[in-house]
């Protein structure tokens, strides 16, 4: 489905299509694999099809979980920044995965959305690291491009984590089909487990407008 809504009583994952020239469509097998894991490992009523939405789509607020990735430029218009702020403030959840190249533009653009809320490191005690699977050390490292440690940053609205940014981890690559990258299956499993935690948190912490 594209900007379609989820079925009655069901939850869905949507890939965010953004402007700027970045490959928002990267890691094509990642979300289908994540959705399958959520469906098989939790009791959440999840749609089996990945959706694709822009920030101006009328169906944006129907999705509890948005995922954005890519290697290049991300750019939000003033209208898009306002819509994303409204989406997150009203209970939505955005996961942004830096696919080694998105960091500079994402950090610039998110200031348009929340000039008053800086990105902060999410503590390892947060529920995203414990809801379904335990991650006592926080975000797992999937790729070793530059030797930097994997970092999970977030923006909080009240006590709720509304945006989670995975940096120097390549979590989405870990969701892709085993064999797509030379990472061992154990890393693929760790990535999927954290993805299950993220979606579970997004679905169960959502504040209804």
ROTI-971682 format. One record per residue (C-alpha): residue number from 0; residue in one letter; x, y, z. Coordinates in pm, 1 decimal. Layout:
BEGIN
     n   res         px         py         pz
   NUM     A          X          Y          Z
...
REM end
This chain:
BEGIN
     n   res         px         py         pz
     0     X        0.0        0.0        0.0
     1     X      113.7      355.3      -61.9
     2     X      -59.4      622.1      145.6
     3     X     -340.7      382.4      226.6
     4     X     -468.0      351.6      579.9
     5     X     -432.2       35.8      782.6
     6     X     -726.6     -201.6      807.5
     7     X     -979.9     -156.5     1088.4
     8     X     -816.4     -214.9     1425.4
     9     X     -479.2     -287.7     1267.5
    10     X     -138.6     -121.1     1293.8
    11     X      101.3      -50.6     1010.5
    12     X      462.1       45.1      941.8
    13     X      521.5      325.4      691.9
    14     X      840.3      422.6      511.8
    15     X      884.8      799.1      496.8
    16     X      937.8      939.1      147.9
    17     X     1124.6     1268.0      183.6
    18     X     1266.8     1531.6      -51.5
    19     X     1627.9     1639.9      -94.0
    20     X     1765.2     1366.0     -318.7
    21     X     1843.0     1102.4      -58.2
    22     X     1758.7      738.4     -133.8
    23     X     1462.5      710.3      104.8
    24     X     1385.8      373.3      -59.8
    25     X     1714.1      211.7       51.5
    26     X     1719.5     -134.7      212.5
    27     X     1412.2     -267.3       26.0
    28     X     1384.1     -596.7      217.2
    29     X     1426.9     -438.1      561.2
    30     X     1070.5     -339.7      649.4
    31     X      905.3     -653.9      506.8
    32     X     1138.7     -860.8      726.2
    33     X     1073.1     -643.6     1029.4
    34     X      697.0     -660.5      977.9
    35     X      715.3    -1040.0      951.4
    36     X      911.1    -1056.7     1277.8
    37     X      658.2     -832.7     1456.4
    38     X      368.6    -1043.9     1329.6
    39     X      532.0    -1371.0     1433.5
    40     X      675.8    -1263.5     1768.5
    41     X      409.1    -1035.9     1915.8
    42     X       31.7    -1031.8     1942.9
    43     X        6.5     -685.4     1787.6
    44     X     -240.8     -672.8     1495.7
    45     X        2.1     -552.5     1229.9
    46     X      -61.6     -505.8      858.7
    47     X      163.4     -734.6      655.6
    48     X      229.9     -473.6      383.6
    49     X      475.2     -186.6      414.1
    50     X      320.6      155.0      348.3
    51     X      495.6      453.3      192.7
    52     X      394.4      804.0      295.3
    53     X      505.1     1164.5      263.1
    54     X      464.4     1415.6      541.2
    55     X      180.2     1582.8      354.5
    56     X      -21.9     1264.4      295.8
    57     X     -365.4     1277.0      455.7
    58     X     -309.5      924.8      594.3
    59     X        6.4     1022.4      786.7
    60     X     -163.9     1018.1     1127.0
    61     X     -298.3      665.5     1073.5
    62     X       48.0      514.6     1117.0
    63     X      194.9      466.3     1465.2
    64     X      542.6      396.8     1324.8
    65     X      736.0      582.0     1053.6
    66     X     1078.8      468.5      935.9
    67     X     1324.1      686.2      743.4
    68     X     1663.8      589.6      605.8
    69     X     1903.5      675.4      325.2
    70     X     2255.8      782.8      237.3
    71     X     2206.2     1134.6      101.6
    72     X     2021.7     1459.3      161.9
    73     X     1701.1     1484.5      361.0
    74     X     1509.4     1808.9      330.0
    75     X     1184.2     1927.1      490.8
    76     X      981.3     2221.5      368.8
    77     X      825.6     2449.9      627.4
    78     X      493.7     2271.1      580.7
    79     X      654.7     1927.5      614.9
    80     X      842.0     2028.7      929.7
    81     X      518.4     2154.3     1083.2
    82     X      337.4     1832.7      986.4
    83     X      609.3     1613.9     1134.6
    84     X      602.7     1810.9     1458.6
    85     X      224.2     1769.3     1473.0
    86     X      249.0     1395.9     1394.9
    87     X      502.1     1338.3     1673.3
    88     X      326.1     1563.9     1921.3
    89     X       -0.9     1380.4     1864.4
    90     X      149.3     1043.0     1949.3
    91     X      333.4      929.0     1637.3
    92     X      678.3      768.6     1642.9
    93     X      959.6      818.0     1392.9
    94     X     1264.9      596.2     1364.1
    95     X     1544.8      747.3     1155.5
    96     X     1833.4      518.3     1064.2
    97     X     2150.7      686.1      942.7
    98     X     2264.0      467.2      657.8
    99     X     2609.9      626.9      666.3
   100     X     2545.6      955.2      489.0
   101     X     2220.1     1093.5      629.3
   102     X     2354.2     1232.9      955.4
   103     X     2442.9     1590.8      858.1
   104     X     2121.8     1668.5      672.5
   105     X     1899.8     1491.7      926.6
   106     X     2045.9     1687.4     1217.9
   107     X     1998.6     2010.4     1024.0
   108     X     1639.1     1935.0      926.1
   109     X     1520.2     1808.2     1263.3
   110     X     1603.3     2148.9     1411.1
   111     X     1331.1     2287.1     1182.1
   112     X     1087.7     2043.7     1340.9
   113     X     1193.9     2087.7     1703.6
   114     X     1408.1     2398.8     1749.4
   115     X     1329.8     2371.5     2121.1
   116     X     1405.3     2001.3     2171.4
   117     X     1761.3     1875.3     2114.5
   118     X     1854.4     1518.8     2031.8
   119     X     1972.1     1342.8     2346.8
   120     X     2122.7     1000.2     2397.8
   121     X     1854.7      751.6     2502.5
   122     X     1960.6      580.2     2827.6
   123     X     2000.0      203.3     2826.2
   124     X     1732.3      183.9     3097.2
   125     X     1466.0      303.8     2850.4
   126     X     1185.4       55.1     2762.5
   127     X     1291.4       36.9     2395.0
   128     X     1585.0     -171.1     2514.1
   129     X     1376.2     -401.5     2735.7
   130     X     1010.9     -426.4     2622.0
   131     X     1024.1     -760.6     2441.1
   132     X     1394.7     -838.0     2415.0
   133     X     1672.5     -732.4     2650.0
   134     X     1948.2     -499.4     2528.5
   135     X     2133.6     -411.9     2850.1
   136     X     2408.0     -236.5     2653.6
   137     X     2173.1      -44.1     2426.0
   138     X     2183.6      -24.5     2047.9
   139     X     2368.5     -311.4     1873.3
   140     X     2633.8     -237.0     1611.7
   141     X     2554.0     -386.7     1270.0
   142     X     2827.8     -247.7     1041.3
   143     X     3185.3     -145.3     1121.3
   144     X     3233.5      126.2      859.3
   145     X     3434.1      364.7     1072.6
   146     X     3488.0      206.4     1412.1
   147     X     3255.5      450.1     1589.9
   148     X     3024.6      308.2     1857.6
   149     X     2656.5      272.1     1774.5
   150     X     2451.2      548.9     1934.5
   151     X     2077.5      578.9     1990.6
   152     X     1953.7      937.3     2017.8
   153     X     1601.9     1060.3     2075.3
   154     X     1361.7     1345.8     2115.0
   155     X     1121.6     1321.2     2407.4
   156     X      780.1     1482.2     2438.8
   157     X      707.9     1469.1     2806.4
   158     X      816.6     1122.7     2914.3
   159     X      741.0      966.3     2575.7
   160     X     1015.9      894.3     2324.8
   161     X      872.3     1034.1     2000.6
   162     X     1177.0     1011.5     1773.2
   163     X     1457.1      755.9     1785.1
   164     X     1769.5      811.1     1575.9
   165     X     2014.0      525.4     1522.6
   166     X     2361.1      654.6     1436.2
   167     X     2667.2      454.2     1327.0
   168     X     2471.3      131.3     1361.8
   169     X     2304.3       58.2     1024.4
   170     X     2011.5     -107.7     1198.3
   171     X     1805.7     -116.7      876.2
   172     X     2079.8     -310.4      699.0
   173     X     2052.1     -564.6      977.4
   174     X     1683.5     -607.2      895.0
   175     X     1758.0     -694.7      533.3
   176     X     1763.9    -1051.5      401.0
   177     X     2042.8    -1264.0      545.7
   178     X     2320.4    -1270.5      287.7
   179     X     2256.0     -921.0      154.2
   180     X     2555.6     -805.1      358.9
   181     X     2841.5    -1007.9      508.7
   182     X     2708.9     -969.6      862.1
   183     X     2649.5    -1298.1     1049.4
   184     X     2291.0    -1418.4     1109.3
   185     X     2329.3    -1339.4     1480.4
   186     X     2363.1     -968.8     1396.5
   187     X     2053.7     -989.5     1173.5
   188     X     1866.0    -1141.4     1466.9
   189     X     1981.9     -871.4     1708.2
   190     X     1870.3     -599.5     1465.7
   191     X     1527.6     -758.0     1421.4
   192     X     1484.1     -793.2     1796.0
   193     X     1547.9     -424.9     1854.7
   194     X     1309.6     -342.7     1568.6
   195     X     1039.5     -548.3     1741.0
   196     X     1104.8     -350.3     2059.6
   197     X     1078.6      -19.9     1872.5
   198     X      747.6     -102.5     1708.2
   199     X      604.0     -242.3     2029.9
   200     X      696.9       77.9     2210.1
   201     X      550.5      294.6     1932.6
   202     X      223.4       99.8     1931.3
   203     X      177.0       81.6     2306.8
   204     X      291.6      432.1     2404.7
   205     X       88.2      613.3     2142.0
   206     X     -123.6      901.3     2266.8
   207     X     -451.0      918.8     2079.3
   208     X     -546.9     1267.6     1956.8
REM end
